[in-house]
Amino acid sequence: MKKLLSFFSACLALVLLSNFVAGPTGYQVGDKAADFKLKNVDGKMVSLADNKATKGYIVVFTCNTCPFSQAYESRIIALHQKYAPKGYPVVAINPNDATAVPEESFGDMKARAASQKFPFPYLHDETQQVAKTYGATRTPHLYIVTKKGADFIVSYIGAIDDNSEDASQVKTKYAEQAMTDILAGKPAATSSTKAIGCTIKWKKA
């Protein structure tokens, strides 16, 4: 009997844990996103829980050097300017290994944020653990998380829009479509798209 109770207790713990921890491929839409604490380019530590007034976040994994990331910088700034007043500010995270690409160093992140006048935090995922937990594979790779109580629920994963090369030729703005649904209190009709960009430069094992 004691062994049976132990077995069910272990199963219950796994079920509960699965609600908070990403699977082997990272978060799926509907998962609870764990909070993090990463260093911003201003030297301060930032977590999702810091902003009590927010309704959620647009979390973007991006970097300094990827041409796709650079092409999307103005569009990421536009997302922040449009949705931060509505409770969904952008949080940008650089997960790239600066050993592999020296131009991804924290010093270069500070310079990039200053030159592009990022109006949002630009965080250094030095251990790459946050990117792994989210399941990010590209830069840029966008996640929208919606606050429900004390939890952040993943509501959209994927690309910003359907044209990574030319903003003037965009036909479908995936992230904005998702935000329209979310702000209306509905699940995103298109909750997942394929992120287009450079592969994240992982640390060597």
Steps between C-alpha positions, in 0.01 A plus 500: 500500500784737593670433165172570318458833680858592419438419134189721480681779688782488246251509211319798654830687543588441134159624386531816709857559385399458136273801536796725578793347320553491127515170320806384309417738213417797719169667565183429309203736479307470827805421713585704808824688443741506790631840599867587452744760624747627240737799479382790292738719300465765775650254748176440689345155542157458336227241555148466364357554847664842537225687318187453710280695259573294192242270341770295332811532290624468146822303556737511203821299475723707278865600467748757373634345182235287329378678184146381573513648849635826365229511233234456767633751755277786385200266495577378853522862615165566329344204684620642831372848420160362398444244773689622807228762563249214480684297762727287281852646487784334308779323684791417270745224592835425337582128544804478272835373628747788486788252491375377164411850377696771686271772362224354719681599820321693772702809409387472139141451617523830689635669188227348279222601737637855515549535124152368421340684795324188631209621715477159671732284713767312307599210721807276496418127523860415583434138598251455213269326746205731433521441125519125559204510739290695250612277214632792296708394203521813285562870519252652489263253670195658661282389792194678636425416862176605667473561872235298680516554873865456590571282195614583150333281237659452159244628249697527175828361367676570175568772247423870513356509148529331162781700343838492671670704230274791420260655748322683220404167340347342810158351435429332832610642836485184712594659831255788454220262402568298815503816712165609352344171609669502841393856576144399406520228764520217247768240422714594203334356187849433365696415810811350343707579192850409385766739621728615219850614588853400593560197717591577860874465556516248785793446733712195423424213735 
